[in-house]
């Protein structure tokens, strides 16, 4: 089973929410199945969709930096949420259990290790900590999307990335 999630604002106008909607329309059928969800409150989403569930792959989509021109493939998350620890006495940084994403077009994708310290980082940190402790074979991919890009095009690029790297 694969979990794909995206952050949503109350108006459902952010790029990650729109890209998620388009991506779910174009992904090919997957034998394992794809489960999806929208994140409004990260802690509640974690308890409902991630904790006590088994996935082969978890893919998160979030709005990236304002002036970003490429999709950021994030490599690590930080134990920090608004200058507070997310999980006390836990490592400061956790590397994501990245799948092999050797095939990507650098015109559209960029490798990054800056998840920020807000909702995307919070949920990614909780997720990776849970994976490390309970499901080490689960792969974890987080993509920060350029906020001013067309959601259809972003969904097509992400679909190509997933298919080219045999993640679906």
FENFEN-V278533 format. One record per residue. RES is the residue in three letters. PSI is psi in radians with two decimals (none if undefined). D_CENTER is the distance of its C-alpha to the mean C-alpha in Angstrom with 2 decimals. Layout:
# FENFEN-V278533
RES PSI D_CENTER
RES PSI D_CENTER
This chain:
# FENFEN-V278533
UNK 2.43 15.43
UNK 2.39 11.86
UNK 2.21 9.51
UNK 2.24 7.36
UNK 2.78 6.71
UNK 2.63 7.13
UNK 2.55 9.19
UNK 2.53 12.81
UNK 3.04 15.98
UNK -0.29 19.32
UNK -0.09 20.39
UNK 0.63 17.35
UNK -0.11 17.88
UNK 2.77 14.78
UNK -0.63 13.17
UNK -0.69 9.68
UNK -0.80 11.86
UNK -0.69 14.28
UNK -0.72 12.07
UNK -0.82 10.60
UNK -0.79 14.34
UNK -0.68 15.47
UNK -0.74 13.06
UNK -0.42 14.24
UNK -0.57 17.74
UNK -0.20 17.71
UNK 2.44 15.97
UNK 2.72 18.86
UNK 2.44 19.90
UNK 2.32 18.49
UNK -0.67 21.00
UNK -0.43 18.77
UNK 2.61 17.42
UNK 2.22 14.21
UNK 2.47 13.48
UNK 2.81 11.60
UNK 2.71 11.43
UNK 2.38 11.38
UNK 2.12 10.97
UNK -0.86 14.12
UNK 1.89 14.94
UNK -0.73 12.26
UNK -0.73 14.99
UNK -0.71 16.27
UNK -0.78 13.03
UNK -0.84 12.65
UNK -0.62 16.30
UNK -0.75 16.29
UNK -0.48 13.41
UNK -0.89 12.55
UNK 2.30 15.82
UNK 0.37 18.53
UNK 2.71 16.57
UNK 2.19 16.27
UNK 2.66 13.65
UNK -0.50 13.90
UNK 2.36 10.23
UNK 2.20 7.05
UNK 2.14 4.22
UNK 2.49 1.67
UNK 2.26 4.14
UNK 2.78 6.55
UNK 2.24 10.11
UNK -2.95 11.14
UNK 2.57 14.67
UNK -0.72 17.51
UNK 0.34 19.23
UNK 2.51 16.51
UNK 0.05 17.63
UNK 2.85 14.92
UNK 2.22 11.23
UNK 2.12 10.15
UNK 1.86 8.74
UNK 2.49 8.32
UNK -0.35 10.67
UNK 2.85 11.40
UNK 2.74 11.21
UNK 2.49 14.45
UNK 1.13 16.54
UNK 2.27 17.19
UNK 1.89 16.78
UNK 0.85 19.40
UNK 0.34 21.58
UNK 2.67 21.63
UNK 2.41 20.53
UNK -0.78 17.72
UNK 1.83 19.44
UNK 2.58 22.99
UNK 0.53 24.37
UNK 2.78 21.07
UNK 2.60 20.13
UNK -0.77 19.34
UNK 2.51 16.62
UNK 2.28 14.56
UNK 2.40 13.43
UNK 2.53 10.26
UNK 1.25 11.64
UNK 2.43 10.69
UNK 2.93 12.20
UNK 1.99 14.93
UNK 0.98 13.84
UNK -0.43 17.36
UNK 1.76 17.90
UNK 2.67 16.37
UNK 2.02 18.36
UNK -0.15 18.53
UNK -0.44 19.79
UNK -0.34 16.41
UNK 2.64 13.96
UNK 2.38 14.29
UNK 2.32 13.44
UNK 2.69 12.78
UNK 0.57 13.05
UNK 1.56 13.05
UNK -0.09 10.33
UNK -2.83 13.27
UNK 0.59 14.62
UNK -2.53 13.63
UNK -0.76 11.35
UNK -0.86 7.86
UNK -0.73 9.62
UNK -0.91 11.48
UNK -0.68 9.05
UNK -0.68 7.27
UNK -0.86 10.98
UNK -0.74 12.30
UNK -0.84 10.04
UNK -0.68 11.00
UNK -0.75 14.48
UNK -0.78 14.83
UNK -0.83 13.89
UNK -0.65 16.37
UNK -0.53 18.98
UNK -0.34 18.83
UNK 1.10 16.99
UNK -0.27 17.00
UNK -0.17 16.76
UNK 2.30 13.28
UNK 2.62 10.89
UNK 2.02 7.42
UNK 2.23 5.28
UNK 2.28 2.91
UNK 2.14 4.93
UNK 2.22 7.35
UNK 2.51 9.82
UNK 2.11 13.54
UNK -0.37 14.82
UNK 0.34 18.12
UNK 2.80 17.29
UNK 2.21 18.17
UNK -0.62 15.49
UNK -0.77 17.42
UNK -0.73 17.41
UNK -0.76 13.70
UNK -0.71 13.22
UNK -0.76 15.99
UNK -0.74 14.62
UNK -0.74 11.27
UNK -0.77 13.61
UNK -0.78 15.91
UNK -0.84 13.49
UNK -0.75 12.64
UNK -0.77 16.37
UNK -0.51 17.84
UNK 0.21 16.17
UNK 0.76 17.18
UNK -0.15 13.88
UNK none 15.24
